[in-house]
């Protein structure tokens, strides 16, 4: 571990691209994120294979409201003597690939900045991409690695769109982009006025450059073009539309020479240039304690997992906070990339691995607060709407996962005061709401088991639907929900100490333990029914039984 700290870059995954074919590189994707839920992502070849790929997919209502702003850069290196031109970025169109003048990708490094090493004839150079931690800003930086005393011309053509990341652009919609020049770049606007302008600038950073503090501005040359029929193969493979037209307003021209770096900054948060090295240093400093929390005997894979977990912990916008706690710091957990935001069930299940294992107890408590603050009628949100931030409550199990996550937090942190002051109340509200009955018909039946929903609802984790109808209808008494209910009651009884409430919870848990095997044991298959409702007992064998085994194996004794 001490060696890892000295290197300061302990978790880089280095991929040698020289022996890989094109299809293999297209299937390997990279992703970097920030604390808002914004991200940059593509494939190792730079070919966007999803409509969700882009160099700045900005969370305008963190972690939701994501829009694709900077889709692509066509960055080209022109050698001084021969005039040979090499494309660092490759495109796939409906008719095939643009790869005639493609530079040779030598290596990719999955580091705090996504890093690419290219060979362009005799010249070797590096491209790095990083996001600002707390702003919708991306920086792309190019550095010559060759030792020769030469300079190359760098052409940087941005492809910009202002679109929801679920949608696509068609040239038939006409050009809706315009730009204004300012002292060190351009401001791109979308003519409808629905989007915040995107600032783009390119500069050369060097102690020998003519500009102030070693920074000189590179010119922008107007050259408006539509490029047609970009193909997103991963979306097409999923059965979605995957053809898009993109617009470019022109290009920047820069000279890249030894001991200099060319940097493009794209931002929705103003025109200031992102300090690449300062951002790297800050992020490395913030992430190092997560590695240290893994212990001195942690291997590299464990350290990588600790760092990877950080991508899912987000600071949400004001819309996540209740009015009573509007000034309180909030954190949340997004369920995945590229298109998920924060879901209650996923956040509660993931909290232990993402935060507690790495000793991030304050952030874990903040996540619990975020969902507790948004609780209504004993239900924590199933998810928050990605555009409005409004909580949606159609989950029968998320609240029960909350109780388990709260208990895990106290066990890991030893923060008994947080349970007394903040967590016990929402836990009690959840249990009382289930006992009395709450939304979607969720209630405790006379046998002590939880039931809820109907054939049109999607209250469990198997919630996929088509044309408004659940693909896997599950309502009534679901097997894993009642294992969760039993676990929640046992936790609450234990933490209520010697009170009348503790006795009541304990008695209810015992009732569940008696009823569970009678209701769910399937003698014919030697396992459990999946769910029970007015239509009978569903004998489908699904992974919900594994959840029961993990949570409450004491319920599995046959009647």
C-alpha positions in Angstrom: 0.0 0.0 0.0 2.8 2.4 0.8 4.2 1.8 -2.7 0.8 2.5 -4.2 0.7 5.8 -2.4 4.2 6.8 -3.6 3.2 6.1 -7.2 0.1 8.3 -6.8 -1.6 6.6 -9.7 -2.4 3.2 -8.1 -5.4 2.1 -10.1 -4.6 2.7 -13.7 -5.7 -0.1 -16.1 -3.4 0.0 -19.1 -4.6 -1.6 -22.3 -2.1 -2.4 -25.0 -4.1 -1.6 -28.2 -1.5 -2.6 -30.7 -2.5 -6.3 -30.8 -6.3 -5.6 -30.7 -8.6 -5.6 -33.8 -11.1 -2.9 -34.5 -14.2 -4.8 -33.2 -12.5 -5.6 -29.9 -11.6 -2.0 -29.3 -15.2 -0.9 -30.3 -16.6 -3.2 -27.6 -14.4 -1.7 -24.8 -15.9 1.5 -23.4 -14.4 4.1 -21.1 -16.3 6.4 -18.7 -15.3 9.3 -16.5 -17.7 11.1 -14.2 -18.0 14.0 -11.8 -19.9 14.7 -8.6 -22.9 16.1 -10.5 -23.7 13.0 -12.5 -22.2 14.4 -15.7 -20.0 12.1 -17.7 -17.7 11.7 -20.7 -17.7 8.3 -22.4 -17.0 6.5 -25.6 -15.0 3.5 -26.9 -11.3 3.1 -27.0 -11.3 4.0 -30.7 -13.2 7.1 -30.0 -16.1 5.8 -32.0 -19.4 6.6 -30.3 -21.4 3.4 -30.4 -24.3 4.8 -28.3 -26.4 7.9 -28.5 -25.4 8.2 -24.8 -21.7 8.6 -25.7 -20.2 12.0 -25.8 -17.3 14.1 -24.4 -19.7 16.3 -22.3 -23.0 14.7 -21.3 -24.0 17.3 -18.8 -26.3 16.8 -15.8 -28.3 20.1 -15.8 -30.5 19.0 -12.9 -28.0 16.8 -11.0 -27.9 13.9 -11.3 -30.6 14.1 -14.0 -31.5 16.5 -16.8 -28.6 15.0 -18.8 -28.0 16.5 -22.3 -25.4 15.7 -24.9 -23.5 18.9 -25.7 -20.1 18.0 -27.1 -20.7 14.8 -29.1 -17.3 14.4 -30.8 -14.0 16.0 -31.6 -12.4 15.4 -35.0 -8.8 16.0 -33.9 -6.2 15.8 -36.7 -2.4 15.9 -36.6 -0.6 17.4 -39.6 3.1 16.7 -39.8 5.4 19.6 -40.8 7.6 18.1 -43.5 5.3 15.7 -45.4 2.0 17.3 -44.7 0.6 13.9 -43.8 -2.7 14.1 -41.8 -3.7 11.7 -39.1 -7.1 11.5 -37.5 -7.0 10.7 -33.8 -10.8 10.1 -33.7 -12.5 7.5 -35.8 -16.2 7.6 -36.9 -18.7 5.0 -38.0 -21.3 6.0 -40.5 -24.2 4.0 -41.9 -22.0 3.2 -45.0 -18.9 2.2 -43.0 -15.9 3.7 -41.1 -13.9 6.8 -41.6 -10.5 5.3 -41.0 -8.3 6.0 -44.1 -6.1 8.4 -42.2 -6.5 7.0 -38.8 -3.7 7.4 -36.3 -2.5 4.2 -34.6 -3.8 3.8 -31.1 -0.9 2.3 -29.0 -2.3 2.4 -25.6 -5.3 3.4 -23.4 -5.0 4.2 -19.7 -8.1 4.1 -17.5 -6.9 6.7 -15.0 -8.4 9.7 -13.3 -8.2 11.2 -16.8 -9.0 8.9 -19.8 -5.7 8.8 -21.5 -4.8 7.7 -25.1 -1.3 7.3 -26.7 -1.2 7.6 -30.5 1.5 7.1 -33.2 1.2 9.4 -36.1 4.0 8.5 -38.5 7.2 9.5 -36.6 5.3 11.4 -34.0 3.9 10.0 -30.8 1.4 12.0 -28.7 -0.9 11.7 -25.8 -4.6 12.8 -25.4 -6.2 13.2 -22.0 -9.8 13.9 -21.0 -11.0 15.0 -17.6 -14.2 16.5 -16.1 -14.4 19.2 -13.5 -15.5 17.8 -10.2 -18.4 20.2 -9.6 -19.1 21.8 -12.9 -20.4 20.8 -16.3 -17.0 21.3 -17.8 -14.7 18.9 -19.8 -11.1 19.5 -20.8 -9.2 17.6 -23.5 -5.4 18.0 -23.6 -2.9 17.0 -26.2 0.9 16.5 -25.5 3.8 15.6 -27.8 5.7 12.6 -26.5 8.3 12.4 -29.2 11.7 13.7 -28.4 12.3 15.2 -31.8 12.6 19.0 -31.9 9.5 19.5 -34.2 6.1 20.9 -34.0 2.8 19.7 -35.5 -0.4 21.4 -36.5 -3.4 20.3 -34.6 -6.9 20.8 -36.1 -9.8 20.4 -33.6 -13.3 20.3 -35.1 -16.1 20.0 -32.4 -19.4 18.4 -33.2 -22.0 20.0 -30.9 -25.6 19.3 -30.2 -28.0 20.3 -27.5 -30.2 17.3 -27.1 -31.7 15.1 -24.4 -29.4 12.0 -24.1 -32.3 9.7 -25.0 -32.9 11.4 -28.3 -31.2 11.8 -31.7 -30.6 14.7 -34.1 -31.7 14.8 -37.8 -30.5 17.3 -40.3 -34.1 17.8 -41.5 -34.6 19.7 -38.2 -32.4 22.5 -39.7 -29.5 24.2 -38.1 -30.4 25.5 -34.7 -26.9 26.4 -33.6 -25.2 29.8 -33.7 -22.0 31.1 -32.1 -20.4 34.3 -30.9 -16.7 35.0 -30.6 -15.3 36.3 -27.4 -11.8 37.1 -26.3 -10.6 33.6 -25.9 -13.1 31.3 -27.6 -16.6 30.9 -28.8 -20.0 30.7 -27.2 -22.4 28.3 -28.9 -26.1 28.8 -28.5 -29.2 26.8 -29.4 -31.6 29.2 -31.2 -34.7 28.1 -29.2 -33.1 29.4 -26.0 -34.0 26.2 -24.1 -30.3 25.4 -23.3 -27.5 27.1 -21.5 -24.8 28.2 -24.0 -21.7 26.1 -24.4 -18.4 27.8 -24.2 -15.5 26.4 -26.2 -11.9 27.5 -26.2 -8.5 26.1 -27.2 -5.2 27.3 -26.0 -1.5 26.4 -25.9 -0.1 26.0 -22.4 3.7 26.5 -22.3 6.3 28.5 -20.4 7.6 29.6 -23.8 4.3 30.7 -25.4 3.6 34.3 -26.1 0.4 34.6 -24.0 0.1 35.8 -20.4 1.2 33.2 -17.8 2.3 30.8 -20.6 -1.2 30.5 -22.3 -1.9 31.6 -25.8 -5.3 31.5 -27.5 -5.8 29.5 -30.7 -8.0 30.8 -33.5 -11.4 29.5 -34.5 -12.2 29.2 -38.2 -15.8 29.2 -39.2 -16.8 26.4 -41.5 -20.4 25.2 -41.0 -21.1 21.6 -42.0 -23.6 18.9 -41.5 -22.1 15.4 -41.2 -24.7 12.7 -42.0 -25.7 9.3 -40.8 -23.4 8.6 -37.8 -24.1 5.0 -36.8 -24.5 3.9 -33.1 -24.1 0.1 -33.3 -24.8 -0.7 -29.7 -28.2 1.1 -29.8 -29.1 -0.7 -33.0 -28.2 -4.0 -31.4 -30.6 -3.2 -28.5 -33.4 -2.6 -31.0 -33.3 1.2 -30.8 -32.8 3.9 -33.5 -29.1 4.5 -33.9 -28.6 6.9 -36.8 -27.8 10.6 -36.2 -26.7 13.7 -38.1 -24.3 16.1 -36.4 -23.5 19.7 -37.0 -20.1 21.5 -36.8 -19.6 25.2 -36.8 -15.9 25.1 -37.7 -12.6 24.2 -36.2 -9.7 25.5 -34.1 -6.1 25.5 -35.3 -3.2 25.1 -32.9 0.5 24.4 -33.0 1.7 21.6 -30.8 5.4 21.6 -29.9 7.8 20.1 -27.4 7.2 21.1 -23.8 3.8 22.5 -24.7 0.2 21.3 -24.3 -2.8 22.1 -26.3 -6.1 22.1 -24.3 -9.7 22.4 -25.3 -12.2 23.4 -22.6 -15.9 23.0 -23.1 -18.3 24.2 -20.4 -21.9 25.1 -19.6 -20.6 27.0 -16.6 -18.9 30.0 -18.0 -15.8 30.8 -20.1 -13.0 30.1 -17.7 -10.4 27.5 -18.8 -10.2 24.4 -16.6 -6.8 24.0 -14.9 -6.1 20.4 -15.9 -3.3 19.6 -13.5 -5.0 21.2 -10.5 -8.2 19.2 -11.2 -6.1 16.0 -11.4 -4.4 16.8 -8.2 -7.6 17.6 -6.4 -9.3 14.4 -7.5 -6.3 12.3 -6.6 -6.2 13.9 -3.1 -9.9 13.3 -2.6 -9.8 9.6 -3.7 -6.6 8.6 -1.8 -8.4 8.0 1.6 -10.7 5.5 -0.2 -7.7 3.5 -1.1 -6.2 3.8 2.4 -9.5 2.5 3.9 -8.9 -0.8 2.1 -6.0 -1.6 4.4 -2.3 -2.1 3.9 -2.8 -5.6 2.5 -5.3 -4.6 -0.2 -4.4 -5.7 -3.7 -4.6 -3.6 -6.8 -8.0 -4.9 -7.8 -9.5 -4.0 -4.5 -8.1 -0.5 -4.8 -9.5 -0.1 -8.3 -12.9 -1.1 -7.0 -12.7 1.5 -4.2 -11.9 4.2 -6.8 -14.6 2.9 -9.3 -17.2 3.2 -6.6 -16.8 7.0 -6.5 -18.4 7.4 -9.9 -21.8 6.5 -8.4 -21.8 8.9 -5.5 -23.4 12.2 -6.6 -24.3 15.6 -5.1 -27.9 16.1 -6.2 -29.5 19.4 -7.0 -31.7 21.3 -4.6 -34.7 19.3 -5.8 -33.6 16.2 -3.8 -33.8 18.1 -0.4 -36.8 18.6 1.7 -37.7 22.2 2.5 -36.9 21.6 6.2 -33.4 20.6 5.4 -32.7 22.7 2.3 -29.3 23.9 3.7 -28.1 20.4 4.5 -25.5 18.7 2.4 -26.9 15.9 0.2 -25.5 12.9 -1.5 -27.2 10.2 -3.5 -26.2 7.1 -5.4 -26.9 6.6 -9.1 -28.0 3.2 -10.2 -25.7 3.0 -13.3 -24.4 4.6 -16.4 -25.2 5.6 -19.1 -28.9 6.3 -18.5 -29.9 5.6 -14.8 -30.1 8.1 -12.1 -30.9 7.5 -8.4 -33.3 4.7 -7.5 -34.1 4.0 -3.8 -33.8 0.2 -4.0 -30.5 0.3 -5.8 -29.0 3.0 -3.6 -29.9 1.2 -0.4 -28.5 -2.1 -1.6 -25.3 -0.5 -3.0 -24.6 1.8 0.0 -22.7 -0.8 2.0 -20.3 -1.7 -0.8 -19.9 1.7 -2.3 -19.5 3.8 0.9 -19.3 1.7 4.1 -16.5 -0.6 2.9 -14.3 2.4 2.1 -15.0 4.2 5.4 -17.0 7.0 3.8 -19.5 7.2 6.7 -20.4 10.9 6.4 -21.4 10.4 2.8 -23.3 7.2 3.6 -25.4 9.1 6.2 -26.0 11.8 3.7 -27.4 9.3 1.3 -29.7 7.9 4.0 -30.8 11.5 4.8 -31.5 12.3 1.1 -34.0 9.4 0.9 -35.4 9.8 4.4 -36.1 13.5 3.7 -38.1 12.5 0.6 -40.2 9.8 2.3 -44.0 10.0 2.1 -46.6 7.7 3.7 -43.8 5.4 4.9 -42.4 5.0 1.4 -38.9 6.2 0.3 -38.8 7.1 -3.4 -38.5 4.3 -5.9 -36.7 6.9 -8.0 -36.4 10.6 -8.8 -37.7 11.8 -12.1 -34.6 12.7 -14.1 -36.0 15.9 -15.6 -38.0 17.4 -12.7 -36.3 15.7 -9.7 -39.8 14.8 -8.3 -39.9 11.7 -6.2 -41.8 8.6 -7.5 -43.0 6.1 -4.9 -44.1 2.9 -6.7 -41.9 0.4 -4.8 -42.9 -2.1 -2.2 -39.4 -3.0 -1.1 -37.2 0.1 -1.3 -38.3 1.3 2.2 -37.4 -2.1 3.7 -34.0 -2.0 2.0 -33.7 1.5 3.7 -34.0 -0.1 7.1 -31.4 -2.7 6.4 -29.0 0.0 5.0 -29.5 2.2 8.0 -28.7 -0.7 10.3 -25.6 -1.5 8.2 -24.5 2.1 8.5 -24.7 2.0 12.3 -23.0 -1.3 12.5 -20.1 -0.2 10.3 -19.7 3.4 11.7 -20.7 2.8 15.4 -22.8 6.0 15.1 -25.5 5.0 17.5 -26.5 8.7 17.9 -27.4 8.9 14.3 -29.8 6.1 14.8 -31.4 7.8 17.8 -31.5 11.3 16.4 -32.2 10.7 12.7 -32.8 7.1 11.5 -35.1 5.6 14.1 -38.0 7.9 13.3 -38.2 7.1 9.5 -37.7 3.4 10.3 -40.6 3.5 12.7 -42.7 5.4 10.2 -42.0 2.8 7.5 -43.1 -0.1 9.8 -46.2 1.7 11.0 -47.2 2.6 7.5 -46.9 -1.0 6.3 -48.9 -2.2 9.4 -51.7 0.3 8.9 -51.6 0.3 5.1 -50.2 2.8 2.6 -50.2 3.5 -1.1 -50.6 0.9 -3.8 -52.5 -1.3 -1.4 -49.3 -2.1 0.5 -50.3 -3.5 4.0 -49.7 -6.3 6.4 -52.3 -9.1 6.1 -53.8 -11.0 9.0 -51.0 -13.6 8.8 -48.4 -11.0 9.4 -47.1 -11.1 5.8 -46.8 -8.0 3.5 -49.0 -7.8 0.4 -49.6 -5.1 -2.1 -50.3 -4.1 -5.7 -52.4 -5.6 -8.4 -51.9 -7.1 -11.9 -51.1 -3.6 -13.4 -48.5 -2.5 -10.9 -44.7 -2.9 -10.9 -43.7 -2.6 -7.2 -40.8 -5.1 -7.0 -37.4 -5.0 -8.7 -38.7 -7.0 -11.6 -40.5 -3.9 -12.9 -40.0 -4.0 -16.7 -43.1 -3.2 -18.6 -44.2 -2.9 -22.2 -47.2 -0.9 -23.4 -48.0 -0.2 -19.7 -48.2 -3.8 -18.8 -45.7 -5.6 -16.5 -43.6 -8.2 -18.3 -43.3 -10.2 -15.1 -46.5 -9.6 -13.1 -45.8 -9.9 -9.4 -48.3 -8.7 -6.9 -49.7 -9.9 -3.6 -47.3 -11.6 -1.3 -43.9 -11.7 -2.9 -41.3 -14.0 -1.4 -38.3 -11.6 -1.2 -40.5 -8.7 0.1 -41.5 -10.8 3.1 -38.0 -11.8 3.8 -37.1 -8.1 3.8 -40.1 -7.4 6.0 -38.9 -10.0 8.5 -35.4 -8.6 8.5 -36.7 -5.1 9.0 -38.8 -6.2 12.0 -35.9 -8.0 13.6 -33.6 -5.0 13.2 -36.2 -2.6 14.6 -37.0 -4.9 17.6 -33.3 -5.2 18.4 -32.7 -1.4 18.1 -35.8 -0.5 20.1 -34.2 -2.1 23.1 -36.5 -3.0 26.1 -39.5 -1.0 25.1 -43.1 -2.0 24.3 -42.3 -1.2 20.7 -39.5 -3.7 20.7 -41.9 -6.4 22.1 -44.5 -5.6 19.4 -41.9 -5.8 16.6 -40.5 -9.0 17.9 -44.0 -10.6 18.1 -44.8 -9.5 14.6 -41.5 -11.0 13.4 -42.3 -14.3 15.1 -45.7 -14.3 13.3 -44.0 -13.8 10.0 -41.6 -16.6 10.7 -44.6 -19.0 11.4 -46.6 -17.8 8.3 -43.7 -17.6 5.8 -43.0 -21.4 5.2 -46.8 -22.2 5.2 -47.3 -19.6 2.5 -44.2 -20.0 0.4 -42.8 -23.6 0.7 -43.4 -25.6 -2.4 -43.0 -29.3 -1.5 -43.1 -30.4 -5.1 -40.0 -28.4 -6.1 -38.3 -28.3 -2.7 -38.0 -24.6 -2.9 -40.2 -21.5 -2.6 -43.2 -20.0 -4.4 -42.3 -16.7 -6.0 -45.5 -14.8 -5.2 -49.0 -15.6 -3.9 -52.1 -13.7 -4.8 -55.8 -14.2 -5.6 -54.8 -16.1 -8.7 -52.9 -18.7 -6.7 -49.3 -19.5 -6.0 -46.7 -18.7 -8.7 -44.2 -21.6 -8.8 -41.7 -19.8 -11.2 -38.2 -20.3 -10.0 -36.6 -16.8 -9.9 -33.6 -15.2 -8.2 -35.8 -13.8 -5.5 -35.2 -17.0 -3.6 -31.5 -16.2 -3.4 -32.5 -12.9 -1.7 -34.4 -14.8 0.9 -31.5 -17.0 1.5 -29.1 -14.0 1.9 -31.4 -12.1 4.2 -33.3 -14.5 6.4 -32.4 -18.2 5.9 -34.2 -18.9 9.2 -37.5 -18.5 7.3 -36.6 -21.5 5.0 -37.6 -24.3 7.4 -40.4 -26.3 5.7 -43.7 -26.2 7.7 
